[in-house]
Amino acid sequence: NISAFFLQYTVLISVCALVLALTGKLWASYSLCASVYLTLSVISHYKTVINGAPLVLSDLTLTSRFFDVFSFALPQIKLSFHVVTAILVFIIYNIV
């Protein structure tokens, strides 16, 4: 859904612009935006591996049952090379 994408993108860019305006640090703003996208991407990846369907907006209603979902998913989660690489690149990029 293209309109949902633009709404999400607009909200995220607005929050990042606010962080940039408040802190004056571009890296802080970038780290916030990138960490949100990295987290959602990793969650969507594992949801696709476990259920066969990617993360959708309606899945966010399950946040109130986080521990139930996490305890169900944890035994099935195995760190893949791609996920570890993405996390390491994010960490190294933010340190350097």
C-alpha positions in Angstrom: 0.0 0.0 0.0 1.7 3.1 -1.3 -0.2 5.6 0.9 0.7 3.6 4.1 4.4 3.7 3.0 4.4 7.4 2.5 2.6 8.0 5.8 5.2 5.9 7.7 8.0 7.5 5.8 6.8 11.0 6.6 6.3 10.2 10.3 9.8 8.7 10.6 11.5 11.5 8.7 9.7 14.0 10.9 10.9 12.3 14.0 14.4 12.2 12.7 14.3 15.9 11.7 13.0 16.7 15.2 15.9 14.7 16.8 18.3 16.6 14.5 16.8 19.9 15.4 17.0 19.1 19.2 20.5 17.6 19.3 22.2 19.2 16.3 23.8 15.8 15.7 23.2 14.2 12.3 24.5 10.8 13.6 21.9 10.7 16.4 19.2 11.3 13.9 20.5 8.7 11.5 21.0 6.2 14.2 17.4 6.6 15.4 16.0 6.2 11.8 18.3 3.3 11.0 17.6 1.4 14.2 13.9 1.6 13.7 14.2 0.2 10.1 16.7 -2.4 11.2 14.5 -3.6 14.0 11.4 -3.8 11.8 13.3 -5.6 9.1 14.7 -8.2 11.5 11.2 -8.8 13.0 9.6 -9.0 9.5 12.3 -11.5 8.4 11.8 -13.8 11.4 8.0 -13.5 11.1 8.3 -14.6 7.4 10.5 -17.5 8.4 8.1 -18.7 11.1 4.7 -17.9 9.6 5.4 -17.5 5.9 4.0 -13.9 5.9 5.8 -10.6 6.4 5.1 -8.1 9.1 2.0 -6.0 8.4 0.5 -3.0 10.3 -2.1 -5.2 12.0 0.6 -7.2 13.6 1.4 -4.2 15.8 -1.8 -4.9 17.7 0.1 -7.9 19.2 2.5 -5.7 21.1 0.3 -5.9 24.2 1.0 -9.7 24.1 4.7 -9.3 23.4 5.9 -11.9 25.9 3.5 -14.6 24.6 4.6 -14.0 21.0 8.2 -13.9 22.0 8.1 -17.1 24.0 6.4 -18.8 21.0 8.9 -17.5 18.5 12.1 -17.8 20.4 12.7 -21.5 20.0 12.3 -21.1 16.2 14.6 -18.2 15.8 18.1 -19.0 14.5 20.5 -16.2 13.7 21.2 -16.2 10.0 24.3 -14.9 8.3 22.3 -12.0 6.7 20.8 -10.9 10.0 24.1 -10.9 11.8 25.8 -9.1 8.9 23.1 -6.4 8.9 23.4 -5.8 12.7 27.2 -5.8 12.5 27.2 -3.3 9.6 24.8 -1.1 11.6 26.9 -1.2 14.7 30.2 -0.6 12.9 28.8 2.3 10.8 27.5 4.0 13.9 30.8 3.6 15.8 33.0 4.9 12.9 
